[in-house]
Amino acid sequence: MGAVYSKGKGTLSLMDGAEILGPSKTRGGRVAAQNGPGARRIKIGYGACGIAAGAREVYDRIVKEIGERGDGIVVEKTGCIGMCYQEPLVEFSGPDGAVVLLGRLTPEQVPAVLDGYMHDGSFDPEQIVASSDHVTDEDSFFSKQNRIVLSNCGRINPEDIEEYIAVLGYKALEKALKSMTPEGIVDQILKSGLRGRGGAGFPTGLKWKIAAAAKNDVKYIVCNADEGDPGAFMDRSVLESDPHAVIEGMIIGAYAIGAREGYIYCRAEYPLAVHRLHLAIAQAKERNLLGNGILGSSFSLDIRVKEGAGAFVCGEETALMASIEGNRGMPRLRPPFPRSGGYGANRRTSTTWKPTRTCRGSS
């Protein structure tokens, strides 16, 4: 998996999932959990930002060159690494565990870069954006970050459920279903102080508590992944780079409030996010992490993706629900609030939430 770069006292260090979980082989036989000794891997930032800057052409050229050279180096895609202005970004892992991140790489530069990488692990210093053993002008970009929601973005392949599992993915779901009650989950979220990130800062635990207490035969959980502000791509980054985290959080939330159906509302202008969401849902169902009798429990949940038409107003929860119902996306007066009478012909209980990571402990 990719690395997160942090600088301390002039030296870059790497923080990797290998320290919390051992190696996990994927379907292709790759070791996805660590950049250990002997591992030679190339990762290309393949979010919408990277693709717009030419990542697809760089990826294709790298795959072609590696195929012709027959070196057996693993080439993978990852999500947004975060430094969009330096795209296309490509990460190289050496056999000694060293990691180097190159920025603004072009297809024409690929052969020369691979020559140095495969010969002695050398790179043009002018192209190095970050490194485990090389100080650059960009070090401060990573050193000031403490990623929480975006912790897996740029580290794992978002199209491979095994890489998400290798960084403790779905462990929180397993804990929730096997050792916690719905009431216990709500209580933990309340203690955590988690709040909505849409502006109002409404306590997530309180919203879940109200939805759980609502007396309705059918309940829904709706992920509000719509964003209409120009240049606001928080939800897109999570959906493209870490879709399984969104799905895992939704399953836990649904279990806590008693929902059996879920929707992810995402605008159609995010085709890569939509594609990876559908892929993640299918993979989760294959692993019995979604659908009927999740992980052998009595709890079942189905999640669907609803593509919005891009209306700014549909970021508001009641307008969003009207859009899911097939109606014009127009806000309605409240009360009743969605958590007590929301989506559905009979205004059944539903709760909306923004993608986040949850249930790893109240602290």
C-alpha positions in Angstrom: 0.0 0.0 0.0 1.0 3.6 -0.4 2.7 5.6 2.3 1.8 8.7 4.2 4.7 11.2 4.4 5.4 13.1 7.6 8.4 15.2 8.5 9.9 15.6 11.9 13.0 17.6 12.7 14.0 17.6 9.1 13.6 13.9 8.4 10.8 12.2 6.6 9.3 9.1 8.1 6.7 6.7 6.8 3.5 5.7 8.6 2.1 2.5 7.2 -0.7 0.0 7.9 1.8 -2.8 8.3 2.4 -1.7 11.9 -1.2 -2.5 12.8 -1.9 -5.5 10.6 0.2 -8.2 9.0 0.4 -9.1 5.3 -2.8 -10.0 3.5 -2.6 -11.6 0.1 -5.1 -10.4 -2.5 -6.7 -12.4 -5.2 -3.7 -11.7 -7.4 -1.3 -13.1 -4.9 0.1 -9.6 -4.0 1.1 -8.7 -0.5 -1.1 -5.7 0.0 -0.4 -4.8 3.7 3.1 -3.4 3.6 6.0 -2.0 1.7 8.5 -4.4 3.3 12.0 -5.5 2.3 12.0 -6.9 -1.2 8.8 -5.2 -2.3 9.0 -3.2 -5.5 5.8 -1.4 -6.3 4.6 1.5 -8.3 1.4 3.4 -7.4 -0.2 6.0 -9.6 -2.6 8.6 -8.1 -5.8 7.7 -10.0 -8.4 10.1 -8.7 -10.3 12.5 -10.9 -7.7 15.1 -10.3 -4.9 12.8 -11.4 -6.8 11.6 -14.5 -7.5 15.2 -15.5 -3.7 15.9 -15.3 -2.7 12.9 -17.4 -2.5 10.0 -15.0 -4.2 7.6 -17.4 -1.6 8.1 -20.0 1.2 7.8 -17.5 -0.3 4.6 -16.0 -0.6 3.1 -19.5 3.0 3.9 -20.4 4.3 2.5 -17.1 2.3 -0.7 -17.6 3.6 -1.0 -21.2 7.3 -0.4 -20.2 7.1 -2.8 -17.2 5.5 -5.4 -19.4 8.2 -5.1 -22.1 11.0 -5.3 -19.5 9.5 -8.2 -17.7 10.7 -7.2 -14.3 7.6 -8.3 -12.4 7.1 -5.0 -10.6 3.6 -4.6 -9.3 1.8 -1.5 -10.8 -1.3 -0.3 -9.1 -3.7 2.6 -9.0 -4.6 4.4 -5.8 -6.9 7.3 -5.0 -6.1 11.0 -4.5 -2.8 11.4 -2.8 -3.7 15.0 -1.8 -1.2 17.1 -3.7 -3.5 17.7 -6.7 -1.3 20.6 -8.0 1.6 18.1 -8.5 -0.4 15.5 -10.5 0.2 13.1 -12.1 1.8 11.7 -8.9 3.6 8.3 -8.9 5.0 6.5 -5.9 7.9 4.1 -6.2 8.8 1.6 -3.4 12.2 0.1 -3.4 13.4 -3.3 -2.2 14.9 -1.7 0.9 11.5 -0.2 1.9 12.3 3.3 0.8 9.5 5.2 -0.8 9.8 8.1 -3.3 7.0 10.2 -4.7 7.5 11.9 -8.0 5.3 14.7 -9.3 4.1 16.1 -12.6 5.4 12.9 -14.4 4.7 12.7 -18.1 4.5 9.6 -20.4 7.7 10.8 -22.2 9.6 10.8 -18.9 8.6 7.3 -17.9 11.4 5.2 -19.6 14.2 7.3 -18.1 12.5 7.2 -14.6 12.2 3.4 -14.8 15.8 3.1 -15.9 17.0 4.8 -12.7 14.4 3.0 -10.5 15.2 -0.5 -11.8 19.0 0.0 -12.0 19.9 1.6 -8.6 16.8 3.3 -7.3 17.9 6.7 -8.3 15.7 9.6 -9.3 16.0 13.1 -10.6 15.9 15.3 -7.4 14.0 17.9 -9.3 11.1 15.5 -9.8 11.0 14.3 -6.2 8.0 15.6 -4.3 8.4 13.6 -1.1 10.6 10.7 0.0 11.5 8.6 3.0 15.1 9.8 2.9 15.1 13.0 0.9 14.1 16.4 2.2 12.1 18.5 -0.3 10.4 21.9 -0.4 7.0 20.1 -0.2 7.7 18.4 3.1 5.5 20.8 5.0 2.5 19.8 3.0 2.4 16.4 4.5 4.0 17.2 7.9 1.0 19.4 9.0 -1.6 16.8 8.2 -3.3 14.4 10.6 -5.6 12.5 8.2 -8.7 11.0 9.7 -11.5 10.8 7.2 -8.9 10.7 4.4 -6.5 8.3 6.2 -6.6 5.7 3.4 -6.7 8.1 0.5 -3.6 7.6 -1.6 -2.6 4.6 0.4 -4.8 1.8 -0.8 -6.2 0.7 -4.1 -9.9 1.8 -3.8 -11.0 -0.9 -6.3 -9.6 -3.8 -4.2 -11.5 -4.8 -1.1 -8.5 -6.8 0.1 -6.4 -3.7 0.5 -9.1 -2.0 2.6 -9.3 -5.1 4.8 -5.5 -5.1 5.2 -5.8 -1.7 7.0 -8.4 -3.0 9.4 -11.3 -2.3 7.1 -14.6 -3.9 8.2 -13.1 -4.7 11.6 -15.4 -2.0 13.2 -18.4 -3.6 11.5 -17.4 -7.0 12.8 -17.0 -5.6 16.3 -20.4 -3.8 16.0 -22.3 -6.9 14.9 -20.6 -9.5 17.1 -20.0 -7.6 20.4 -22.1 -4.5 20.5 -25.8 -3.6 20.7 -27.4 -0.9 18.6 -27.8 1.1 21.8 -24.2 0.6 22.7 -23.1 1.9 19.3 -25.3 5.0 19.6 -23.9 5.6 23.1 -20.3 5.3 21.8 -21.0 7.8 18.9 -22.5 10.2 21.5 -19.4 9.9 23.7 -17.1 10.5 20.7 -18.5 13.9 20.1 -18.7 13.2 16.4 -20.6 16.0 14.6 -21.9 16.6 11.1 -19.4 18.2 8.7 -22.0 20.0 6.5 -21.9 23.2 8.4 -24.4 22.9 11.2 -22.3 20.6 13.3 -25.3 18.6 14.5 -24.2 15.7 16.9 -24.2 12.5 14.9 -24.9 10.4 18.0 -28.0 12.5 18.8 -29.3 12.1 15.2 -28.8 8.3 15.4 -30.5 8.2 18.8 -33.6 10.0 17.6 -33.7 7.8 14.5 -33.3 4.7 16.5 -36.1 5.7 18.8 -38.6 6.5 16.0 -41.4 3.9 15.7 -41.6 3.0 12.1 -41.7 -0.4 10.3 -39.3 0.7 7.7 -36.2 2.8 8.2 -33.6 4.0 5.7 -30.1 5.4 6.0 -29.1 7.9 3.3 -25.5 9.0 2.7 -25.6 12.6 1.5 -22.6 12.6 -0.8 -23.8 15.5 -2.9 -21.8 18.7 -3.0 -22.5 21.7 -5.2 -20.1 24.3 -4.0 -17.5 25.2 -6.7 -14.2 23.5 -6.0 -15.6 21.5 -3.0 -14.5 18.0 -3.6 -14.4 16.5 0.0 -17.0 13.8 -0.6 -15.7 13.1 -4.1 -12.2 12.4 -2.7 -13.6 10.0 -0.1 -15.9 8.2 -2.6 -13.1 7.8 -5.2 -10.3 6.9 -2.8 -12.0 5.0 0.0 -15.5 3.8 -0.9 -15.5 0.8 1.5 -15.1 3.2 4.4 -18.3 4.9 3.4 -20.1 1.6 3.0 -18.8 0.2 6.4 -19.9 3.3 8.2 -23.4 3.1 6.6 -23.8 -0.5 7.6 -22.9 0.3 11.2 -25.2 3.3 11.2 -28.0 1.3 9.8 -27.6 -1.4 12.4 -27.6 1.2 15.1 -30.9 2.8 14.0 -32.6 -0.3 12.7 -32.5 0.5 9.0 -32.6 -2.2 6.4 -32.2 -0.2 3.3 -29.6 2.5 2.3 -29.0 5.0 -0.4 -25.8 6.8 -1.4 -26.8 10.0 -3.2 -24.0 11.1 -5.5 -24.1 13.4 -8.4 -23.7 12.0 -11.9 -20.8 14.4 -12.6 -18.7 12.1 -10.5 -18.5 9.1 -12.8 -15.3 7.7 -11.2 -16.9 7.9 -7.7 -20.1 6.2 -9.0 -18.1 3.4 -10.7 -16.0 2.7 -7.6 -19.1 2.8 -5.3 -20.9 0.1 -7.5 -17.7 -1.9 -7.5 -17.3 -1.7 -3.7 -20.9 -2.7 -3.1 -20.5 -5.7 -5.3 -17.3 -6.7 -3.6 -18.8 -6.3 -0.2 -21.8 -8.5 -1.2 -19.4 -11.2 -2.4 -17.7 -11.2 1.0 -21.0 -11.3 2.9 -20.3 -7.8 4.3 -23.5 -6.5 2.7 -26.9 -8.0 1.8 -28.7 -10.8 3.8 -27.3 -12.1 7.1 -24.2 -9.9 7.2 -21.2 -11.8 8.6 -23.6 -14.6 9.7 -25.7 -12.3 11.8 -29.4 -11.7 11.7 -28.9 -8.2 10.3 -29.4 -7.4 6.6 -28.9 -4.3 4.6 -29.0 -3.4 0.9 -27.4 -0.2 -0.4 -28.1 1.5 -3.7 -26.5 4.4 -5.5 -28.7 7.2 -6.6 -27.2 9.5 -9.2 -28.3 13.1 -8.8 -28.5 15.6 -11.7 -26.2 18.1 -10.1 -28.8 20.5 -8.5 -27.2 22.5 -5.8 -30.3 22.4 -3.6 -30.2 18.6 -3.4 -27.4 18.9 -0.9 -30.2 19.8 1.5 -31.6 16.6 3.1 -35.3 17.0 2.4 -34.6 18.1 -1.2 -32.2 15.1 -1.6 -34.9 12.7 -0.4 -37.5 14.2 -2.8 -35.0 13.5 -5.6 -34.5 9.9 -4.5 -38.3 9.5 -4.6 -38.3 10.7 -8.2 -39.7 14.1 -7.4 -38.4 17.5 -8.0 -35.6 18.3 -5.6 -37.2 20.9 -3.5 -36.8 21.5 0.3 -39.9 21.1 2.5 -40.8 22.7 5.7 -39.7 21.0 8.9 -40.9 19.5 11.2 -41.3 16.6 10.6 -37.6 16.1 10.5 -36.2 13.3 8.3 -35.0 11.3 11.3 -38.6 11.0 12.5 -40.5 11.1 9.1 -38.2 11.1 6.0 -37.8 9.2 2.8 -40.6 7.1 1.4 -44.3 7.4 0.4 -45.4 7.2 4.0 -42.5 9.5 5.3 -40.8 6.6 7.0 -37.9 7.2 9.3 -34.6 8.0 7.6 -31.3 9.7 8.6 -28.8 11.4 6.3 -25.1 11.7 7.0 -21.9 12.7 5.3 -19.2 10.1 4.7 -17.0 9.6 7.7 -15.0 7.0 9.6 -16.6 5.8 12.8 -16.9 3.1 15.5 -13.1 2.6 16.0 -13.6 3.7 19.6 -15.1 6.8 21.2 -11.7 8.5 21.7 
